[in-house]
């Protein structure tokens, strides 16, 4: 069974027009055609055919020369008593010669012209030369058309493969960036808090301060886990549409903190790129986190607006603090939006803190 599977796999991978299966089949057919009708020219053509079959992969140019000779030699005997066998040799060799993808066009045209020339030199009649020349021209044109179609198909497949590879590399880069944003920020801050807690215990013997640091580290670990889960969800194929994801964030914040959170969309909603959608969701989460820390109990308004070629996310809440971020959250959000071709503005005006993120739509 293993041998049969290997043979089946080789057969599926083989070129259906010039591969080893075709060559073995033609070899058997040519040998059978010579039984009882062997002549010196046709035996020479058969030898040239086997030289081609044996040498094509290692010495392609000499092999193609041998194949051309295998097509020219039978042309000299077409019209004799061995006409049928000679035509079989001629058209078999000619078809394979033309169908080989590495055979240049000038060689194909040269062989096509050489076959009638050999027939004329061999003294064949004008009618036989014209008829055979017409048939040869039809065979060559058909073979060239088939070869060009196959080459174009292979080229399209290579192009699609290259595009898929480029898309996969872009996706890998996006995954790496998302995981780096989550892990570098969360684990870095966590390590600092634990180092300070260790110093509080070993050097200052301040248990209260150490416990505070440990609690902060626990909070960072919890936030990091939430961010990691969000990154994984964003990378899944079944991630929620942006309006739904923002509505879920609003509902979660409302339930966790017991404050009014409104969400609305304006304009004709449309799908954004993955990087842009993830950046907007992260920005909204960061803004809600800051609102919970620095404007506890204050209502938050979230709006997603689509206008022209832009999508704008606005998170607003009452606050008299000039910079409620207290860290690098909004800095990271601004960098993430910049990678998606967007911008972020944050500031207070008339007692209202606004975070405005824009991305191309």
C-alpha positions as CSV (number, residue, x, y, z in Angstrom):
1,X,0.0,0.0,0.0
2,X,2.9,2.4,0.8
3,X,4.4,1.8,-2.7
4,X,1.0,2.4,-4.3
5,X,0.5,5.6,-2.4
6,X,4.0,6.9,-3.5
7,X,3.2,6.0,-7.1
8,X,-0.1,7.8,-6.8
9,X,1.6,10.9,-5.2
10,X,4.2,10.9,-8.0
11,X,1.4,10.6,-10.6
12,X,-0.5,13.6,-9.1
13,X,2.7,15.7,-9.1
14,X,3.7,14.8,-12.6
15,X,3.4,17.1,-15.6
16,X,0.4,15.7,-17.5
17,X,1.8,16.7,-20.9
18,X,5.5,16.1,-20.8
19,X,6.1,14.3,-17.5
20,X,7.4,10.8,-16.9
21,X,4.0,9.1,-17.4
22,X,3.7,10.6,-20.9
23,X,7.3,9.7,-21.7
24,X,6.9,6.1,-20.6
25,X,3.7,5.8,-22.5
26,X,5.2,7.2,-25.7
27,X,8.3,5.0,-25.3
28,X,6.2,1.9,-25.1
29,X,4.1,3.1,-28.1
30,X,7.2,3.8,-30.3
31,X,8.8,0.4,-29.4
32,X,5.5,-1.3,-30.3
33,X,5.3,0.6,-33.6
34,X,8.8,-0.7,-34.6
35,X,8.1,-4.3,-34.0
36,X,8.3,-6.0,-37.4
37,X,8.8,-2.6,-39.2
38,X,12.2,-1.5,-37.9
39,X,14.3,0.5,-40.4
40,X,17.6,2.3,-39.8
41,X,16.1,5.8,-39.8
42,X,13.4,4.9,-37.3
43,X,15.8,3.0,-35.1
44,X,18.0,6.1,-35.0
45,X,15.0,8.2,-34.1
46,X,14.1,5.8,-31.3
47,X,17.7,6.0,-30.0
48,X,17.5,9.8,-30.1
49,X,14.2,9.7,-28.2
50,X,15.7,7.6,-25.4
51,X,18.7,9.9,-25.3
52,X,16.3,12.7,-24.6
53,X,14.4,10.8,-22.0
54,X,17.6,9.8,-20.1
55,X,19.4,13.1,-20.4
56,X,16.7,15.8,-20.1
57,X,17.0,16.5,-16.4
58,X,20.8,16.5,-16.3
59,X,21.8,17.9,-19.7
60,X,18.7,19.7,-21.0
61,X,20.2,21.3,-24.1
62,X,21.8,18.1,-25.6
63,X,18.6,16.3,-24.7
64,X,16.5,18.8,-26.7
65,X,18.9,18.5,-29.7
66,X,18.4,14.7,-29.6
67,X,14.6,15.2,-29.5
68,X,14.8,17.5,-32.5
69,X,16.8,14.9,-34.4
70,X,14.1,12.3,-33.4
71,X,11.6,14.5,-35.1
72,X,13.7,15.3,-38.2
73,X,14.9,11.7,-39.0
74,X,11.3,10.3,-39.6
75,X,10.6,13.3,-41.9
76,X,13.0,11.8,-44.4
77,X,11.0,8.6,-44.7
78,X,7.5,10.0,-44.7
79,X,5.8,8.9,-47.9
80,X,7.5,5.5,-48.0
81,X,6.1,2.2,-46.9
82,X,6.9,3.1,-43.3
83,X,4.8,6.3,-43.6
84,X,2.5,5.6,-40.6
85,X,5.3,4.7,-38.2
86,X,7.4,7.6,-39.4
87,X,4.5,10.0,-38.7
88,X,4.0,8.6,-35.3
89,X,7.7,9.2,-34.5
90,X,7.6,12.7,-36.0
91,X,4.5,14.0,-34.3
92,X,5.3,12.4,-30.9
93,X,8.8,14.0,-30.8
94,X,7.5,17.3,-32.3
95,X,4.7,17.6,-29.7
96,X,7.0,17.0,-26.7
97,X,9.6,19.4,-28.1
98,X,7.1,22.2,-28.4
99,X,5.4,21.5,-25.1
100,X,8.6,21.6,-23.1
101,X,8.3,24.9,-21.1
102,X,12.0,25.8,-21.5
103,X,12.1,25.4,-25.3
104,X,12.6,28.9,-26.8
105,X,10.2,30.0,-29.5
106,X,13.0,30.4,-32.1
107,X,13.9,26.7,-31.6
108,X,10.2,25.7,-32.1
109,X,9.9,27.7,-35.3
110,X,13.2,26.5,-36.6
111,X,12.2,22.8,-36.1
112,X,8.8,23.5,-37.7
113,X,10.5,24.9,-40.8
114,X,13.2,22.2,-40.8
115,X,10.8,19.3,-41.1
116,X,9.3,20.2,-44.5
117,X,12.8,21.2,-45.6
118,X,14.0,17.6,-44.8
119,X,11.1,16.2,-46.7
120,X,12.0,18.3,-49.8
121,X,15.7,17.2,-49.5
122,X,14.5,13.6,-49.3
123,X,12.7,14.0,-52.6
124,X,9.1,13.8,-51.4
125,X,6.5,15.2,-53.7
126,X,5.1,18.7,-53.4
127,X,1.7,17.5,-52.4
128,X,3.1,15.4,-49.5
129,X,5.2,18.3,-48.3
130,X,2.3,20.8,-48.4
131,X,-0.1,18.4,-46.6
132,X,2.4,17.4,-44.0
133,X,3.5,21.0,-43.6
134,X,-0.1,22.1,-42.9
135,X,-0.6,19.3,-40.4
136,X,2.7,20.1,-38.7
137,X,1.7,23.8,-38.5
138,X,-1.6,22.9,-36.9
139,X,0.1,20.6,-34.3
140,X,2.7,23.2,-33.5
141,X,0.1,26.1,-33.1
142,X,-2.1,23.9,-30.9
143,X,0.9,22.9,-28.8
144,X,2.1,26.5,-28.5
145,X,-1.3,27.6,-27.5
146,X,-1.6,24.9,-24.9
147,X,1.9,25.6,-23.6
148,X,1.3,29.3,-23.2
149,X,-2.0,28.7,-21.5
150,X,-0.3,26.4,-19.0
151,X,2.6,28.9,-18.4
152,X,0.1,31.7,-17.8
153,X,-1.8,29.5,-15.4
154,X,1.4,28.6,-13.5
155,X,2.4,32.3,-13.5
156,X,-1.0,33.3,-12.0
157,X,-0.6,30.5,-9.4
158,X,2.9,31.8,-8.5
159,X,1.5,35.4,-8.2
160,X,-1.3,34.3,-6.0
161,X,1.2,32.3,-3.9
162,X,3.5,35.3,-3.6
163,X,0.5,37.5,-2.6
164,X,-0.6,34.9,0.0
165,X,3.0,34.8,1.3
166,X,3.1,38.5,1.6
167,X,-0.3,38.6,3.3
168,X,0.9,35.9,5.8
169,X,4.1,37.9,6.5
170,X,2.0,41.1,7.1
171,X,-0.3,39.1,9.4
172,X,2.7,37.7,11.3
173,X,4.1,41.2,11.7
174,X,0.7,42.4,13.0
175,X,0.5,39.5,15.5
176,X,4.1,40.2,16.6
177,X,3.2,43.9,17.1
178,X,0.1,43.2,19.0
179,X,1.7,40.7,21.3
180,X,4.7,43.0,21.8
181,X,2.4,45.9,22.7
182,X,0.6,43.8,25.3
183,X,3.5,41.8,26.8
184,X,6.2,44.6,26.7
185,X,4.0,47.1,28.5
186,X,2.3,44.7,31.0
187,X,5.3,42.5,31.8
188,X,7.7,45.5,32.0
189,X,5.5,47.4,34.4
190,X,4.9,44.2,36.4
191,X,8.6,43.5,36.8
192,X,9.2,47.1,38.0
193,X,6.5,46.7,40.7
194,X,7.8,43.4,41.9
195,X,11.4,44.7,42.1
196,X,10.2,47.7,44.2
197,X,8.1,45.4,46.4
198,X,11.2,43.2,46.9
199,X,13.2,46.3,47.9
200,X,10.5,47.4,50.3
201,X,10.6,44.1,52.0
202,X,14.4,43.4,52.1
203,X,15.8,46.9,52.5
204,X,13.2,49.0,54.2
205,X,11.2,46.3,56.0
206,X,8.1,48.2,55.0
207,X,5.4,45.5,54.7
208,X,2.6,48.0,54.0
209,X,4.4,49.6,51.0
210,X,5.4,46.2,49.7
211,X,1.8,45.0,49.9
212,X,0.7,48.1,48.0
213,X,3.3,47.3,45.3
214,X,2.2,43.6,45.1
215,X,-1.4,44.7,44.8
216,X,-0.4,47.1,42.0
217,X,1.5,44.2,40.3
218,X,-1.6,42.0,40.6
219,X,-3.7,44.8,39.0
220,X,-1.1,45.0,36.2
221,X,-1.2,41.3,35.7
222,X,-5.0,41.3,35.5
223,X,-4.9,44.2,33.0
224,X,-2.2,42.4,31.0
225,X,-4.3,39.3,30.9
226,X,-7.3,41.3,29.6
227,X,-5.1,42.9,27.0
228,X,-3.7,39.5,25.9
229,X,-7.2,38.1,25.6
230,X,-8.2,41.1,23.6
231,X,-5.3,40.7,21.3
232,X,-6.1,37.0,20.7
233,X,-9.7,37.9,20.1
234,X,-8.7,40.6,17.6
235,X,-6.5,38.1,15.7
236,X,-9.3,35.5,15.4
237,X,-11.2,35.3,12.2
238,X,-14.5,35.6,14.0
239,X,-13.7,38.9,15.8
240,X,-16.8,41.1,16.4
241,X,-17.4,44.1,14.0
242,X,-16.1,47.4,15.3
243,X,-19.5,48.9,16.4
244,X,-20.3,45.7,18.3
245,X,-16.9,45.6,19.9
246,X,-17.2,49.2,21.1
247,X,-20.8,48.6,22.3
248,X,-19.6,45.6,24.3
249,X,-16.8,47.7,25.9
250,X,-19.4,50.3,26.9
251,X,-21.7,47.7,28.4
252,X,-18.8,46.1,30.3
253,X,-17.7,49.5,31.7
254,X,-21.3,50.3,32.7
255,X,-21.6,47.0,34.5
256,X,-18.2,47.1,36.2
257,X,-18.3,50.7,37.4
258,X,-22.0,51.5,37.7
259,X,-21.8,54.7,35.6
260,X,-23.9,55.7,32.6
261,X,-22.0,54.9,29.3
262,X,-23.6,55.8,26.0
263,X,-22.5,54.6,22.6
264,X,-23.7,55.6,19.2
265,X,-22.6,55.4,15.5
266,X,-23.0,58.1,12.9
267,X,-22.8,57.8,9.2
268,X,-22.7,54.7,7.0
269,X,-20.7,52.1,9.0
270,X,-18.2,50.1,7.0
271,X,-15.5,47.6,7.6
272,X,-12.0,49.0,8.4
273,X,-8.7,47.2,8.2
274,X,-7.8,44.8,11.0
275,X,-5.0,47.1,12.3
276,X,-7.3,50.1,12.4
277,X,-10.1,48.3,14.1
278,X,-7.8,46.9,16.8
279,X,-6.2,50.3,17.3
280,X,-9.6,51.9,17.9
281,X,-10.8,49.2,20.3
282,X,-7.5,49.6,22.3
283,X,-7.9,53.4,22.3
284,X,-11.5,53.1,23.6
285,X,-10.4,50.6,26.3
286,X,-7.5,52.9,27.4
287,X,-9.8,55.9,27.6
288,X,-12.4,54.0,29.6
289,X,-9.7,52.8,32.0
290,X,-8.5,56.4,32.5
291,X,-12.1,57.5,33.1
292,X,-12.6,54.9,35.8
293,X,-9.3,55.9,37.5
294,X,-9.6,59.7,37.3
295,X,-13.3,60.5,36.8
296,X,-14.9,57.8,38.9
297,X,-18.7,57.9,38.8
298,X,-18.8,60.3,35.8
299,X,-20.8,59.4,32.7
300,X,-18.9,58.6,29.5
301,X,-20.1,59.3,26.0
302,X,-18.7,57.2,23.1
303,X,-19.4,57.9,19.5
304,X,-18.1,56.3,16.2
305,X,-18.5,58.5,13.2
306,X,-18.0,57.6,9.5
307,X,-17.6,60.5,7.2
308,X,-15.8,60.7,3.8
309,X,-12.6,58.7,3.9
310,X,-12.2,58.8,7.7
311,X,-13.6,57.0,10.8
312,X,-13.5,59.0,14.0
313,X,-13.9,57.6,17.5
314,X,-14.7,60.1,20.3
315,X,-14.7,59.3,24.0
316,X,-15.8,62.2,26.3
317,X,-16.3,62.6,30.0
318,X,-16.4,65.4,32.5
319,X,-13.0,65.9,34.1
320,X,-10.9,68.8,35.4
321,X,-7.6,66.9,35.2
322,X,-5.3,68.2,32.5
323,X,-3.8,64.7,31.8
324,X,-5.8,61.8,33.3
325,X,-3.6,59.2,31.7
326,X,-1.0,59.2,34.4
327,X,1.3,56.9,32.2
328,X,2.0,55.7,28.8
329,X,-1.4,54.3,27.8
330,X,-2.4,57.1,25.4
331,X,1.2,57.2,24.1
332,X,0.9,53.6,23.2
333,X,-2.5,54.1,21.7
334,X,-1.1,57.0,19.6
335,X,1.7,54.9,18.3
336,X,-0.6,52.0,17.5
337,X,-2.9,54.4,15.6
338,X,0.1,55.8,13.7
339,X,1.0,52.3,12.5
340,X,-2.6,52.1,11.1
341,X,-2.3,55.5,9.4
342,X,-4.3,57.3,12.0
343,X,-4.0,60.0,14.6
344,X,-5.0,60.6,18.2
345,X,-5.7,63.8,20.1
346,X,-6.5,64.0,23.8
347,X,-7.2,67.0,25.9
348,X,-9.6,69.0,28.1
349,X,-11.8,71.8,27.0
350,X,-14.6,73.4,29.0
351,X,-14.3,70.8,31.7
352,X,-14.7,67.9,29.3
353,X,-11.9,65.5,28.6
354,X,-12.0,64.2,25.0
355,X,-10.0,61.5,23.3
356,X,-10.4,61.7,19.5
357,X,-8.9,58.9,17.3
358,X,-9.1,59.0,13.5
359,X,-8.2,56.3,11.0
360,X,-8.6,56.0,7.2
361,X,-11.9,54.3,6.3
